[in-house]
Amino acid sequence: MILNCVVVDDSAIQRLSIVKLIENNNHLNLIAEYSSALETKNGLNTHKVDLIFLDIEMPVLNGFELLDVLNNKPQIIFVTGKTEYAFKAFNYDATDYLQKPITRERFSQAVDKAVEHHKLKLDYNQEEGEHIFVKSNLKKRKVYIRDIKWIEALGDYVKLVTEDTSLVVLSTMKAFENELPDGKFLRIHKSYIVNLDKVDRFNSKNVEVGAYEIPLSRNKKTQLVDALNSI
């Protein structure tokens, strides 16, 4: 399996070191190199990318800020000279976190993780239906899109409510929203994302999903009506 990847680092020397590692790995196909987050954002609109090797400390927009503005986020392997960002990187569901200087062996381990994660995403069974994988209690769990009712913000976590259970996942709402398929979910409040197929009724203040009432932001009502009319 070959993953299309890009390298993002404001240092030409650091980009070159990663490019050399990529060229010596049979699982990677280098699409482009970028020296800034803004350049990367524009480039991702024209290229299909499976994996980003991403520096964190960059001018104007850092690596985390770049991820916050991406609509469709590929897998991320952070590449940095510092360890202090490791916990935050986990919060962004990073595939791995590499500290410079990077050995070929450690690089290969990170790529192997990315390949395995990509295989999990491709594990799509038409009879079972579309699904995503989430990390809850240090385990990867398969969750079917049809079973998700809503997602609720819980500080540094989100609560994923399904037909028969709920899972607490370490993630920002923005990052989790990017993992969901387009056109099937809508963020109706700063703390809630709802599955449009699960909406039973709504008024100017609330959306009803079964017996539960979820708050609806005033400025989201028109967007909700349009979204429901589109499914």
C-alpha positions in Angstrom: 0.0 0.0 0.0 1.3 3.4 -1.0 0.2 6.7 0.8 0.4 10.1 -1.0 2.2 12.5 1.4 3.4 16.0 1.7 6.1 17.6 3.9 5.4 20.9 5.7 8.3 22.7 7.4 9.5 26.3 7.2 13.1 25.0 7.2 14.5 23.9 3.8 17.1 21.7 5.5 14.5 19.9 7.7 12.3 19.3 4.7 15.2 17.8 2.8 15.9 15.4 5.6 12.3 14.2 5.6 12.2 14.0 1.8 15.2 11.6 1.9 13.5 9.4 4.4 10.3 9.4 2.3 12.2 8.5 -0.9 13.7 5.4 0.9 10.3 4.2 2.1 8.3 1.9 -0.3 5.0 2.9 1.3 5.2 6.6 0.5 4.8 8.8 -2.6 5.8 12.4 -2.1 3.3 14.8 -3.7 4.7 18.1 -2.6 6.8 20.1 -0.1 5.4 23.3 1.6 7.3 25.9 3.6 4.2 27.4 5.3 0.8 26.5 6.6 -1.0 28.9 4.2 0.9 27.3 1.3 -0.2 23.9 2.5 -3.8 24.8 2.9 -3.9 26.0 -0.8 -2.0 23.0 -2.0 -4.3 20.5 -0.3 -7.2 21.9 -2.3 -5.6 20.5 -5.5 -4.0 17.3 -4.3 -5.3 14.1 -2.8 -3.2 13.6 0.3 -3.3 10.7 2.7 -0.5 11.8 5.1 1.1 15.0 6.2 4.6 15.2 7.9 3.9 18.4 9.8 6.2 20.8 11.6 4.6 22.6 14.6 6.5 25.8 15.0 6.0 27.9 11.9 5.5 31.6 11.3 2.0 33.1 10.8 0.1 29.8 11.3 1.6 26.9 13.3 0.9 23.3 12.7 -2.0 23.1 15.1 -3.6 26.2 13.7 -3.3 24.7 10.2 -5.2 21.6 11.3 -7.9 23.8 12.8 -8.7 25.3 9.4 -8.6 22.2 7.3 -12.0 20.8 6.2 -10.7 17.3 5.3 -7.8 16.3 7.5 -5.4 13.6 6.3 -3.4 11.5 8.7 -0.8 13.6 10.6 2.7 12.7 11.7 4.1 15.6 13.6 7.8 16.3 13.2 9.3 18.7 15.8 12.4 19.3 17.8 10.5 19.5 21.1 8.6 17.1 23.3 6.3 19.7 24.9 3.7 19.4 22.2 3.2 15.7 22.5 0.0 15.8 24.6 -1.6 18.4 22.4 -0.7 16.4 19.3 -2.6 13.4 20.8 -5.6 15.7 21.2 -5.4 16.2 17.4 -5.5 12.4 16.9 -2.0 12.4 15.4 -0.8 9.1 14.0 2.6 9.6 15.5 4.9 12.3 16.9 8.5 12.3 15.7 11.2 14.3 17.5 14.1 15.6 15.5 16.7 14.3 14.6 14.8 11.3 13.2 16.3 7.9 12.6 15.3 5.8 9.7 14.1 3.0 12.0 11.8 5.4 14.0 10.5 7.0 10.7 9.6 3.5 9.4 7.7 2.7 12.6 5.6 5.9 12.2 4.9 5.1 8.5 3.9 1.6 9.4 1.3 3.0 11.8 0.0 5.3 9.1 -0.3 2.4 6.7 -2.2 0.3 9.3 -4.5 3.2 10.1 -5.2 3.7 6.4 -6.1 0.0 6.0 -8.6 0.4 8.9 -10.3 3.3 7.1 -10.5 1.2 3.9 -12.1 -1.6 5.8 -15.5 -0.8 4.4 -18.2 -3.4 4.2 -21.2 -2.5 2.1 -23.5 -4.7 4.2 -22.4 -3.2 7.5 -22.4 0.4 6.2 -20.1 3.4 6.4 -18.1 3.8 9.6 -15.3 5.7 11.4 -12.8 4.6 13.9 -12.5 6.5 17.2 -10.0 6.1 20.1 -11.8 5.6 23.5 -10.2 4.2 26.6 -6.9 3.7 24.6 -8.7 1.4 22.1 -9.7 2.0 18.5 -13.4 1.3 18.1 -15.5 1.0 15.0 -18.6 3.2 15.0 -21.2 3.0 12.2 -22.3 6.4 10.9 -26.0 5.3 10.9 -25.8 4.6 14.6 -24.5 8.1 15.7 -27.2 10.3 17.2 -25.1 13.3 18.2 -21.7 14.5 19.4 -21.4 16.7 22.5 -18.4 18.8 23.6 -16.9 17.9 27.0 -14.0 20.2 27.6 -10.9 18.6 26.0 -13.1 15.6 25.0 -16.2 14.9 23.0 -19.0 12.5 23.9 -20.2 10.4 21.0 -23.8 9.2 21.6 -25.0 6.2 19.5 -28.1 4.1 19.4 -27.0 1.8 22.2 -24.0 3.5 24.0 -21.9 6.6 24.4 -18.1 6.9 24.0 -15.8 9.6 25.4 -13.1 10.5 22.9 -10.1 12.8 23.4 -10.7 15.3 20.6 -11.7 18.9 19.8 -15.2 19.4 18.3 -13.5 20.9 15.2 -11.2 17.9 14.7 -14.0 15.4 15.2 -16.3 17.3 12.9 -13.7 16.9 10.1 -13.8 13.1 10.5 -17.5 12.9 9.7 -18.9 12.5 6.2 -20.1 15.6 4.4 -23.8 16.3 4.3 -24.8 13.9 7.0 -24.0 15.9 10.2 -24.4 19.6 11.2 -23.0 21.6 14.1 -26.2 23.1 15.4 -24.6 24.7 18.5 -21.1 25.4 19.8 -21.3 22.2 21.9 -23.4 19.9 19.7 -23.2 18.2 16.3 -26.3 16.2 15.2 -26.8 13.4 12.8 -29.4 14.9 10.3 -31.0 11.5 9.8 -31.8 11.4 13.5 -33.7 14.7 13.8 -37.4 14.1 14.5 -38.6 17.7 15.2 -37.1 21.1 15.8 -38.2 24.6 16.7 -36.4 27.9 17.1 -34.6 26.8 20.3 -34.2 23.0 20.2 -33.7 19.9 18.0 -35.4 16.7 19.1 -33.7 13.4 18.7 -36.0 10.8 20.1 -36.8 11.8 23.6 -33.8 14.2 23.9 -33.8 17.9 23.3 -30.6 19.4 22.0 -30.1 23.2 22.0 -30.1 24.9 18.6 -28.2 28.2 18.1 -30.4 31.0 16.7 -28.0 31.5 13.7 -28.1 27.8 12.8 -31.8 27.4 12.2 -31.7 28.4 8.5 -28.7 26.2 7.9 -30.5 23.3 9.6 -33.6 23.8 7.4 -31.4 23.8 4.3 -29.4 20.8 5.4 -32.6 18.7 6.1 -34.1 19.7 2.8 -30.9 18.4 1.1 -30.9 14.9 2.4 
